[in-house]
Amino acid sequence: PGEGIQAKRRAAAVIIDHMIPTMTRAGGYDEILELEGTLQNFMNAKAQGKDQNLGFIREKLREILTRMDMYKDLKLDPDCDDDTLDSRFDDLYDYVVDIKENLIKDGLHILGNVSEGKRMEEDVYSLVRVPNGDVPSLRESIANALGYDILDIQRNASQRDEAGNLKGQILEDVEVRTETLISEMAANGFRKEDCLRLIEDYGPTEDLIKVVSFIFDELHPNLLKMGNEIDSVMAGLEGRFVEPGPSGCPTRGRAQILPTGRNFYSIDPDAIPWHSSWEIGKTMADQMLERFIDQHGAYPRNIGIVMWATDTMKTGGDDTAYVLWLLGIRPVWTGYAGRVKDLEVIPLSELGRPRIDVTLRISGLFRDTFPNLVRMIDRAVQKVASLDESEEENYLLANLRRDIVEAIEEGIPENQAREDAMIRIFGDAPGAYGSGTNILIRTSDWKEQSEIGDIYRSYGEYAYGLGRSGERKPEAFRRRLMSMDVTVKNSVSREYDMFDNDDVYTDLGGMNAAVKSLRGELPMSVIGFSADTSNIKTKTIDEEGRYIFRSKINNPKWVEGLKPHGFKGAQEISKMTEYVFGWDATSDIIEDWEYKSIADNFLFNKENAEWFRDANPYAMMEVTQRLLEAIYRGMWDADKEMKEKLLSLFEDLEGDLEGLNDR
């Protein structure tokens, strides 16, 4: 809702909201199904004591892993011995099940179009996949009716139940039952009597009755109102009243914000962070710390985090809670309306770890929309800086003292040195937006990665907080970037991912490039995922990149969903390629097989290439050019045959486009 709220602030605009694209479970395809089946064969043979079969199956698995370039996903050497490989098969199976569980887009939403057939079923599935307030999750209710805990079978897919069944196969059965039930409900027109009859075989439980009733009483009728989107546009243009409604991520347990076509509003900024957001933010922050400790054996001393207004509106302040928890500061809420009235210091004995220093890079919209949160976080920083604690207990205090000493040694007056060393919140110049990174990537107007870091620094070197309204502080920003051990940009839903728009690589990738240009090495960079708030996960950006390639970009479901949208669907592939390239340019995370996947799937797959060329040859040319640029910049070590194929395609497309332009 962020951009819409910005329009309301600037022009008192009436906003007509619309439905998100239909989301579908990624499921299995081609090599993923082959890998899953072979893993199940290996695990079953081992469980049944059929050791004579293990060698053959293991060799088959090695061949699949090599073909899929999957050893790095497991952090394994392709030449590892059999015992080492066998020890990771449970992890590999868990990973494959997780890939199948991802939510991906099935095409694009068309304003005012009501989903029909399979897409209506997918809409219902994605919106009741997780709980909606006091309405339980449909698949969780089915799992419970069958005697299973959905989180247990999700998190422990490679384990077996008491009957010896793989929990990953149980999860697949639950998913199939969920999708089948929705299909049968749809076939019966979502009529109350028929829907309740369909769940009789499950008991039915109270939870199952509740979620199924929610589907036929509220959810499906609201989905049928997507046609209101066009009606509301016409009403607004004619100066008539447009009904207001809440905003947020419908697939994140907010299905009650439907129907669409309403003039949305945001949230109460004084209630941020919500109680629920406090718990979510703490969990994500703890997961990040655990990841860093596992890798480095110590706590990070300075975290850099990207803060967006849109995410804050969607979550109620997960990121704000994340920052406060790292600092060891807790919100104090009023007994009414849930507003935050104060902050209190969490004792170290309760915190159980040092206070972690945090540097914020806020978006321009966050600056404009949540000045109260800027002040709140700065108050938290000042509280932590004033504590009587040792430098090993309080990393913010340790960094503050070091920066003051260094600044004084460089000739800066003590008062100025102290004031600048306290700055922890940076953003764009007043009235400005963005981080500049995408400008260089889009125009290819850069030679060295350090140039990307430089433009990121120049856009974000303006200080905010108590008594600060955007003063330019380049040296203070440089010091904060230079000391960053971890960079963070959390994700609130699967309605968009890191390859869906340029904002994420621009902000988080730009921060990584800036840190590397100053420190000479990239920081650990992570994304916390709270799309399912009961099953929060934190991944490094390279892990997430591989996950999206394997669950979405290489998945035929994704491109098949784009094809009905013609030139716009083709443009989505072009944009995705640009964003993949942007991540590699800023953060060095894209592997050769990922670039090759784009070429093989969209340029050299006969069926897809014919559609791509016919639908949007300009977009196809952009993909070809971007892949060639990756080769020429040394970002993709493509073989000679691939280079020649890309060059040949480039020449063919150039001829085609010249012919089109001459018409």
Secondary structure, 3 states (H helix, E strand, C coil): CHHHHHHHHHHCCCCCCCCCCCEEECCCCHHHHHHHHHHHHHHHHHHCCCHHHHHHHHHHHHHHHHHCCCCHHHCCCCCCCHHHHHHCHHHHHHHHHHHHHCEEECCCCCCCCCCCCHHHHHHHHHHCCCCECCECCHHHHHHHHCCCCHHHHHHCCCCECCCCCEHHHHHHHHHHHHHHHHHHHHHCCCCHHHHHHHCHHHCCCHHHHHHHHHHHHHHHHHHHHHHHHHHHHHHHHCCCCCCEEECCCHHHCCHHHCCCCCEEECCCHHHCCCHHHHHHHHHHHHHHHHHHHHHHCCCCCEEEEEECHHHHHHHCCHHHHHHHHHHCEEEEECCCCCCEEEEEECCHHHHCCCECEEEEEECHHHHHHCHHHHHHHHHHHHHHHCCCCCCCCEHHHHHHHHHHHHHHHCCCCHHHHHHHHCCCEEECCCCCCCCCHHHHHHHCCCCCHHHHHHHHHHHHCEEEECCEEEEECHHHHHHHHHCCCEEECCECCCCCCCCCCCHHHHHHHHHHHHHHHHHCCCCEEEEEECCCCCCCEEEEHHHHHHHHHHHHHCCHHHHHHHHHHHHHHHHHHHHHHHHHHHHHHHHCCCCHHHHHHHHHHHHCCHHHHHHHHHHCHHHHHHHHHHHHHHHHCCCCCCCHHHHHHHHHHHHHHHHHHHHHHCC
